Amino acid sequence: MRKHKLGSKAITAVCIFSLLIVLATCITVVMKYKKDIIARYSDLAVSYTKIVSEYIDGDKVPAYVQTLKTDDYYEQVKNFLNIMQKDSDLKYLYVFIPQEDDLIYVWDADLIEGYQELGAHEKYMEGGKEASFAAFSKNPTKKILITKDEMYGYIVSAFYPVFDSNGEPIALVGVDFSMPGISQSIMSFVLTVTVNIIGVIVLLSTLYYVYVRHNIIHPIGILNKASKELVSNLEKEEEFCVSITTGDEIEELAQSFVQMNQEVKEYIQKLSIVTAEKERIGTELNLATQIQASMLPCIFPPFPDRTDFDIYASMKPAKEVGGDFYDFFLIDHNHLGIVMADVSGKGVPAALFMVIAKTLIKNRSLMGGRPSEILEFVNNQLCEGNDAQMFVTVWLGILDLDTGILCASNAGHEYPIIKKAGGNYELVKDKHGFVLAGMEDVVYKDYELELKPGDMLYLYTDGVVEATDDSDCLFGVERLLDTLNENVSEDCRQVLEHVMEGIHHFVKDAPQFDDITMLCMKYFGKDLYK
C-alpha cells in the first residue's frame, strides 16, 4: 500500500478545507442574496396593492360584474392602473373577484398583450387560489406567492382586498412583479466572492504549509529517524539523544522519547526477571496438572479381571488444575465405591482442597460404613481449620456387585442419571444434604437404587449443565438428557465422548468457565462375572 507523506496530507487537508469554505460561503451568499431580493420585491408588490385598493370605490364593483357595462369611472380606474403599471415596471396589475373554481376580472391594465376584459374568467395559477382566499377577508393575511415562469423567470405576486362602504371585501387587487436576471445576478455575485476567497485561501495556505513544514513535519521526521534507532541503541546500550527545540508539544514528545528509552531499558531488566519467574511457575503448574491427573483413576479398564461392571470417567479442568474430581475403588470383593465431587472455586486452592477431600473420602470408605456415615465423618474433618471457607459437593455411592443394590448419599451435588436396560436416561431426584465443609455435625441421609443387568449410571458436575455459549445460554439438564438419549451405544467411554461432543457443538468458540467432569458405569451383574 502506498504511503502518503505528512506534507502531502497537509496540502490535501488545506485544499479540502478551502473547498468546504468556498461551498459554504457560496451557499450562504446565494440564500441571503435571493432572500433579500424577494423580500424587496414583495414589499413593493404589497405597497402597490394597497394603493390601488384605496383608490377604487368598492361599492361600484358589483354593478360592473353583473352588467358587464363600463362608464367614465371604470375608464378612470383603468387609466390609473395603466399609469401605475407603466411608472412602476409592474408585470401585471389587475382587479378580480375570487371564485371557488376560477376568478372574474373587473379591471386589468392593458399596456401589454394578453390583458383580460371585464367579466373574463380565468383559472388560478399554481398556489393562486390559496393566496387569494387568504387575502379576501376583513383582516387580510399577507401571503406572498412566488412562482418561476419559463418565459418571465421569477414572479412575485401579492393580493389585497377592495372594501365597500360597509367594510366588506368586494374584490382583490393583484400585482405581479417580475424579478428579471435574478439568477444571473446571483451567479455574478458568487463568482466575485469565490475568486476573492480562493485568492485569500491560496495565500494563507502557502504560509500555513511553510509553518507546518518547519514546526511539525521536519521535527516529526527527526523523531521518526530516532525511533528507528531506538532498538539498536538499546541493544548497543548507547546513549539516546534527540535534539528538537520547537518550544511546543513536539519538543515535549522528543523529551518523552529520551525518557521512554531509559524506562524501556529498566522495563526489559524487570521483564527478564518476571519472565524467568513465570516460566518457573508455568513449569510447576504443569507438574501440578500431571500430579492431579495421576491422582484420579486414569487407566481404563481399571479392573480388567472384573466382568460384572464397566466404568469410565473423564475430567477437563477450566484452568491448569481444577477442583472437580471423581473416584471409584473396590471397598472389598463385592462392593464398589463411586464418588463424584465439585470443590468451590478454581485453580490451585480448589485443587489443594480437592486432594484433601478425595483422600479423606476414599480412606474413610475403605474403613466400611454407609455413605451417610462416611460423608458425616469427612464433613467434620474438612470443617477443622477451614479458614478459607471452601466447601465441596459430593455424591457418594456404594454398589453391591452381587445384588445390584446401590446405596448412595448426596451432599449438595447434581442429581444422578440412571438408564434402565432398554430404556432412556432419566434424572433421579434424590434428596440433597448440605455441602461438605460448610457446617459441622451435619446429618446425611441414605437412599437405595436397584440396578439390573444392563442398567447404566451417569454422574457429572455442574460444569456440564452450566456450559455456556456465546449468547449466555446454558447447556442445561434437558439438553444433557436429550444428548444422552441420542447415543445408542452402551459403551461407557463412547457415552462420555458423545456428551463432550454435544457440549463442544453447543458452546462452539465460547470459553470454558468451569471444570467438566463425568463418570459412566454399566452394571452387568454377578451372573456374568467370571
N, C-alpha and C positions, 0 to 999 in steps of 0.2 A: 504494500500500500504506500502510495506517495505521501510523503510528509511535507506539510506546509510550514515554512519558517514564520517566526513571530512577526517579522516585518510585513510580510505579505498579508498575514491575518489582520494586522493593524490597518493596512491600507484598505482591505476589503471591508472591515468594520466601519471605517470612516465613510467609504462610498455608500454603503447600505444606510448608515445613519443620515448621510446627506440626502439620499433619495427619499427617505421617510420624511425628513423635514420639508423638502420641496413638495411632496404629495400632500402632507398635512396642511402646509401653507396655502397651496392652490385650492384645496377643498374648502378651507375656511374662507378664503377670499371670494371664491365663487358664490358660496352660500350667502355671505354677508352682502356682497355687491348686488346679487339678484334680489335679495330681500329688501334692500334699500330702494332699488328701482321700482319694484312692485308696490312698496308702501307709498312712494311719492305719487305714482300714477293713481293709486287707489284713493288717496286723499283728494286729488284733483277731481276724480270722477264723482266722488260723493258731494263735493262742493258744487259742481255744475248741476247735479240732480236737484239739490236744494234750491238753487237759484231759479231754475225753471219751474219747480213746484210752486214757489211763492209767486211767480209771475202769472200763472194760469188761474182763472176763475173756475173752481171746481163745480159750481152749480150749473155751468153751461155744458159740461162734458156729456151727461146722459142724453141730452137732446140731439147732439151730433151723431152719437152712435145709433140712436133709434131712427132718425130721419135720413141719415147719410147726406144731409144738405149742409153746405157751408155758408158763412156770412162774413162780414167785414172783420168781426172779432177773430173768427177762425183763421182768416188770412193774416191778421196781425200777429197772432201767436206763431203761425208758420214762418213768417218773416223773421220773427225773433229767434226761432230755433235755427234758421239758416245762418243768421248773423253770428250766433254763438258757435255754431259748428265751424264756420269759416275762420273766426278770430282765435279759436282755441285748439285747432287741429284735432277736433274730435273725429273719430271714425264714423260713429252713428250717434244721433240724438233723436229720440222718439218718445211718444207718449202712448200708452196702451192700457187696455183693461185686461187683467189676467183672468182666464177661464180654466176650467178643470182640464180640458184637453188641449187647448191652444190659447193664443192671445189675439185680441182685436185691436187693430191700430186706430188711434184717434188722430195723432199728428206724427209726421215723420219728415225730418229735414231732407230736402230733395236736391242738395247740391251734388250728390254723387249718384251714379247709376245704381238701380236696384231699390230705390225707395218705395214705400208702400202707401197706397191711397187710404182715405178714410174708410173704415169698416172692413178692411182686409184682414183675413185670418192667416195666422202663421204658426207652425209648430215651434215649441220651445227648443232652444239649443240645449246641449247636454248640461244638466245642472241648473238650467234657467228657471224651471218650474219651482224648485225648492227655494231658490234665491228670491223669486218674485213674491211668493206667498209669505216668506219671512218678512218682507218689507211692506206688504199690503195690510197694514193694521194701524190703529190709533197710536200705538207705541212701536214704531217700526224697528226691526232688528237690523243692524248694519251687517250686511253679508256681501262680501266682495266675491264675484265669480271670475275666475281666471281660467281662460282656455287658450289652447295653442292651435291656431288655424294654419293649414298648409300654405295658403296664399298670403295671409296678413301677419303671420307669426303670432307673438304673444298678444292677447287682448284682455284688458281689464274691464269688467262690466260692473256697474253699480245701479241701484234702484232706490227710488224714494217716492212716497205716495203724494198724490194731489188730493187735498181735503176740500169738502164742500163747506158751506156756512155753518153746518151743524158739527163740524169736526170729524166727519166720517170720511174714510178713504174712498175716493171715486175712481182714480186711475193711478198708474205708476209712470214716473219719468225714468227712462232708461238711457244710460250713457255707456258707450263702448269706446274705450281708449286703446289705441294701438301703440305698442312699445317696439318700434322698429329698431332693428340692429342690436337687440339686447345680447344675442349670442356672440356677435362679432365684437361688441364692446367688452364682454367678459373675457373672450379669448385674448384680445389685445392687452387687457389689463393683466391677465395671468401670465402672458408671455413676458411682459416687462418685469413683473415681480420675480418670475423664475430666473431670468437672466441675472438679475441683481443678486438673488440669493446664491446662485451657483458660483458667481464670482467671489462673493464673500467666503463661501464654504471652501472653495479651492485654496484661497489664501490661508485660511485658518487651518485647513487640513495639512498643508505643507509645513506650516510652523509646528503643528501638533506632532507630525511624523518625525521632524528633526528632534523635538524634545523627547519623544518616546524612544527613539533610537539611541540617544545619548544617555538617558537616565534609566531606561528599562532594558532594552534589547541587548545593548553591549554588556551591562553588568550581569544579565542572566546568562549570556554566553560564557562569561568568566566562571560563573557558578556551575554551569554545565560541564566545562572542562575540569573544574576542581572535583566535581562529583565522580567523574570517571577515574580520577587519580586517587580517590579516597581509599578504595580497596587495596590498591598496590602500596599505598603509604602505610596501611595497616599491616600488610604482610612484611614490608621492609622496616616497619617501626620507625619511619621517618617523621619529622615534624611537618605538620599540615598547616598551611597558611594561605588565606585568601585576602587580597587587598582590594577593597571596594569602598569608596568614600562618596557616596551619593547623599548621605545625610538623611535617609528615609528608611522605610521598611526593608528595602533591598540590602542596605548596609547591615541592618539587624539580622537579616537572613544569612548574610555571609558570616557574621559572628556566630550565628547558630550552627553553621556548618563546622566551624572550628570546635565549638563546644560539643557538637554531636560526635565528631571524630574521637574526642577524648572519652566521651561516655560510651561509645561503641567499644573502645579498647577495654574499658572496665567491664562492660557487659559480657564481652567474649570471655574474659577471665572467669567471671562468675558462672557463665553458661557452661564452661568446661567442667566446673565443679558440680553444677546441678545435673548435667548430662551423665556424668560418672555415677552420681547418686541414683538417678533414675534407672540407669542400667542395672545397678545393684538391686534396686527394689523390684525391677522387672524380672530379674533372674530369680529372686526369692519368691515372687508371686507365681512364676511358672512352676517352681518347685512345690509351692503350696497347692497349686492345682493338681499336680501329679500325686501329691500325698493324699489330698481329699478324694481324688478318683480311686486311688488304691484302697481307701478305707471302705468304699462301697463295693458290694459284690459286683464284679465286672467280668467274671469268667462264666460263659454260658456254653452248654448247660452246666449249672453249678453242681448238680448231683447226677453224674452220668449213670450211676448204677440204679437210680430210682426211676421207675416207670409209672408210679401211681399219681404223679403230678408233673406238670411242666410250668416253668416260671421264667419271666424275662422282665427286666426293668431298665430304665434309662433316666439320665439327669443331664439337662442342659442349663448351666448357670447363666444368669444375666451378666455377670462380671467374671473376672478370672476365677474367683471362688464364690460359692453360694451358700445359702442357708437351708435349702431343701435337702432332704436325704430319705433314702429308702433302705430297708434291710430285710433280709429273710435268712432264717437259720433253723436247723433241726434242734429242737429242745431235747428230744430223745428220738428213739427209732420211729415212733408213731405220731409225733407232734411237730408241726411246722409253725414257727413264729414268723409273722409278716408285719412289717412296720412301714408306714408312710407318714412323713412329718414335714413341717414347714416352720423354720425359725423366723421370727420377726426381723426385719431389716435385711441388708445385703452386704456383700463384701466380706472382709476379713473378720469383723466382730461376729457376724452371723455364722461364719464358718467355724470359728472357735467354739461358739456356743453349741453348734451342731455336733462337734466332736464329743463334747461332754454329754449331751443328751443321748446321742446314739450309743455311746459306751455304757451309760447307766441303764438304758432300756434293755440292751442285749444281755448285760451281765445279770440284771435282776430277773429277766425272763428265763435264763438258764438255771436259775435257782428254783424255778417252779412257781405255781400260783396262777390265779385267774388274771385276765388282762386288767381288770379294775384294780386289783391289789398291786399289780406292777406299776400302773400309772400313778397310784396314790403314793407309793414309795419314791418313785422318780420325781414326782412333783415336789415333795418336801425336800429332797436333796437339791434340786435346782433352785429352790427359793432361798437356800442358805447363801448369803453373800452375793445376792443378785443385785448389786448396786446399779448396774446398767439398766435394770428393769426390762430385760429382754424376756421373751416368752416363746413357746413353741406349741404348735397344734400337732396332735398325734392321733393317728388311727392305728390301733394295735389289735391284731387278730391272732388266735392260736387255733390251727386246724388239726382236728383228729383225723389222721390219714386213713384210719380203719373205718370209722363210721361216717366221715364227711361232715361232721358237726363242726361248725366254725363259731367259736366263742370270741366276741370282739367287744371293744370299748372305744368310744370316740371322745377325745379331749379337744373339742372345738375345731375339728378338721372337716374337710369336704365329705359329702355323702359318698359312700362306696357305690359301685355299679356292678350288678350281677346279670349274667346271661345264662338262662337255663338252656339245657341241651335242646337244640331245635327251635329255640325261641329268640327273642330280641333282647338287647341290653336294656335294663331298667334300673332306675335310681332306687336305692334303698335308703329311705328317710329315717335313719336311726336317730336316737336321742343324743344330742351333743352335751358333753360335760364342759367344764371350764378348762381353759388352756393350761398347759403345764408352766410352772414358774410364775404364775400370776398371783396365787394366794396359797398359803399353807393349809394343810388338813382338808383339802377338797375331797369329797366323796364321789367316786365314779361308778357308773352302772354298766353291767354286762348285758349283752343280748346274744342270741344264737341264731345262726342261719344253717340250714341243712343243704349241703351240696351233694348233688347226684353226679354219677359219672357223666362227663361231657359238659358240666357246668363250668362257667368261667367267671373270674373275679377281676375287676378293673379298678385300680386305685390311682389317684392323681392329686396334685397340689393346685392351689388357686392360680398358679401361673398358666395353667391350661385354659380354664374357663375365662380368665381375665386377660387373655391375649388380645391386643387392641390393634385395629387397623388405622389407616391414615385419618379416618373420619371419627375416631374415638369410639367406635362400636366394639363391643365385647364379643369374643367367640361364643361364650355362654354355654350353659348346661344343655339346652335343647339342641344346639348345633353340634355339641360333643356327642350326644346320643345318636343324632342323625348320622354323623360321621362313623361312629362305631357300627351302626346297623347297616351302613353301606358295604362294609367289608364282609365278604362271605368266608374269608379264611378263618380257621380256628387255630392257627399257629400264633402263639403269644408274641413272638417277635414281629411278625407281619402286622398284627393288630396295632402295636405301638408305632410302627413305621407309617402305617396308614393314617393314624391320628396326627402324627407330626407333619405329614404331607398336607393334611387338611388345614392345620394351623398355618403353615407357610403359605398356602394358597389364599387363606383369608387375610392375613396381615400384610402380605406382599412385602413392600420395602419398609414398612414401619419398624422402628427399633424395638428390641425386646426389653421390657422393663422388669420382668420377674423371672425367677427360675422356673423351668418347665420340667417336672418330674412325673414319671408314670411307671406303673407296675401292672403286669397282667399275669394271672395264674389260672391254669386249667387243671381241673381235678378229674383223674381217670378212675380212681377207686382201687380198693385193695385187691380186687379180683384180677387186675391187670398187673399187679406188682409181682415181679419175679424174685 
